[in-house]
Amino acid sequence: MPTTSDVQEIQRARLTSVGLGTPDPTLSADDGAVARVVARLGAVQSQELHSSAWGVAQRLAAPATLEQVQAALADGSILRTHILRPTWHYVVPEHLAPLMAATAPRVRRVMASTERSYEFDHSLLPRRHAVLADALADGPLTRKELGVALAEDEGAPLDAWHLGQVMMHAELDLIVASGPMRGKQATYRLLPEQRSWDEDEARVHLARAYVRGHGPCRAEDVAWWGTLTRTAARAAVADAGLTRHEVAGLTLWTDGDLPDPAPVGTARLLSVYDEFFCHDFKSWPPLTSDGMPSRWLYTGLVAVDGLIAGGWSRVLKAQTVEITVELTDEPSAEVWAAIEAEAARYGAFCGLEPTLVRGTVGKGTIG
């Protein structure tokens, strides 16, 4: 069983691979940098729009603003779609088809039981998807607008659940993905025809993408991230040309040498569901000595040297963002200074003046 020191060393190496160690000076907030961050990670969980945008932005040497991440979504250099487990993820266009080919079959099987209880008619999908494609040919539309197009074709509106399933299948079939935001409304765009991938080949691509952006990690973590069976994940990892390491009794994989560990004292205010903790969390060695309140998972985690050191929440106001940090232990002066620097970076991301306090994390702005 790895010691706390072993786990911390592994976690500091993982901070580097996921882009949360020493900032890469080549990743400044210029054109294309946002997409390079997403490409490096393979995909980025993103159901919480504001928070997930921060998760991408903070990996740049000079953090991007919220508007710059939204601009990458608008121009299509990153897409947002249901993929992997499934939930919303950012993904770059070149990763979309292989990741979907690797994961969509199991996602469809998970969806099937609920669809049977609602008597969802799969035979209608080809016609409905053709209607969506025709409607989107002139440009992105909101879900509501697409619902109107379907209602006009069928003579009656679909309820919210059925419309959502139609759109989910359109995403899984690589017909649509996210378009630009229209105010606070998300839109869909029509995708160009995608290359066809063999499922085994796609799983190897997925394994390589995950390990490159998250290693050192285990094959079990690849399985969790990509909704694969452990058997399929182990086979994909074995075929992906990766490097095996035996560390403290764990079999870990990287895309090359073990990454240099992040500097001691590295502190990060992580986004909700940040990719740093997107692995088989329950079977990973403990990352906090005394457990943690579950509410931290839904506001954001404070990571120090790759271990969970607390939670944080934020409240956005007209001119300021109020950041509250709750820590498990009294921080050293160096760690607190690193947290203050993170708060300043988050304020720059929001375009708001940050205030930072210690206290109990409560309900904050995450979406």
Buried (B, 14 or more C-beta within 10 A) or exposed (E): EBEEEBBBBBBBBBBBBBBBBEBBEEBEBEEEBBBBBBBBBBBBBBBBBBBBBBBBBBBBEBBBBBEBBBBBBBEBBBBBBBBBBBEBBBBBBEBBBBBBBBBBEBBBEEBEEEBEEEEBEEEBBEEBBEBBBEBBEEEBBBBEBBBBBBBEBEEEEBEEEBBBBBBBBBBBBBBBBBBBBEEEEBBBBBBEEBEEBEEBBBBBBBBBBBBBBBBBBBBBBBBBBBBBEBEBBBBBBBBBEBBEBEBBEBBBBBBEEBBEBBEEEBBBBBBBBBBBBBBBEEEBBEBEEEEBBEBBBBBBBBBBBBBBBBBBBBBEEEEBBBBBBBBBEEBEEEBBEBBBEBBBBBBBBBEBEBBBEEEEBEEBBBE
